[in-house]
Amino acid sequence: AQSVTQLDSHVSVSEGTPVLLRCNYSSSYSPSLFWYVQHPNKGLQLLLKYTSAATLVKGINGFEAEFKKSETSFHLTKPSAHMSDAAEYFCVVRAGYSSASKIIFGSGTRLSIRP
Amino acid sequence: DTAVSQTPKYLVTQMGNDKSIKCEQNLGHDTMYWYKQDSKKFLKIMFSYNNKELIINETVPNRFSPKSPDKAHLNLHINSLELGDSAVYFCASSQVRGTYNEQFFGPGTRLTVL
């Protein structure tokens, strides 16, 4: 069975400080893992993805995530937060590579940036 | 050009009505999806179609009926709308080919049932 847990429902950081959004997953198969961002009243945009290549994945807007199999984690980080990073972030796990593979979204983490 | 488009963006209707939401993608993808996002931002997959065939059908009331006239379109028809159907509905598409399977999302349709 697959599941994904985003450990924090809300994270607040000051502008210019590091961001850490935590995600743990479980999957019976080799998972694909994704982070999506949703700005207020907008659709979801892919930030980055892990698909069994390099364990450190770089995404857009300076975000990156590291796949740690031993910890079943895929935490999202950014060295320096910007006001425009304020949004909802979703960690997603997909088990398998077929069109019928189950897709599970985490419950989301709201990132707030303090000036 | 918008990759995944949905219409309408907003939909306000009375309980008991029937309504449709349309989705189109111009990415040439073979798989399309409908998601429901509730007021707590929780996203749940409802349906998935691959090459016009239904492949994922989560526990969704049969008042919800997806229709895929071709690979580029996946419409969602909802009969006898209920208050609990109020949510944001997202359409998405992907090309499931090996590890290249990320989804591209539409802008969402905010449905309000009064």
Interface residues (C-beta under 8 A of the other chain):
Chain A: S32 F34 Y36 Q38 K42 G43 L44 Q45 L46 K49 T51 S52 A53 E88 F90 R94 Y97 S98 S99 A100 S101 K102 I103 F105 S107 G108 R110
Chain B: V4 D30 T31 Y33 Y35 K40 K41 F42 L43 K44 I45 S48 N50 I55 I56 F90 A92 V96 G98 T99 Y100 N101 E102 Q103 F104 F105 G106 P107 G108
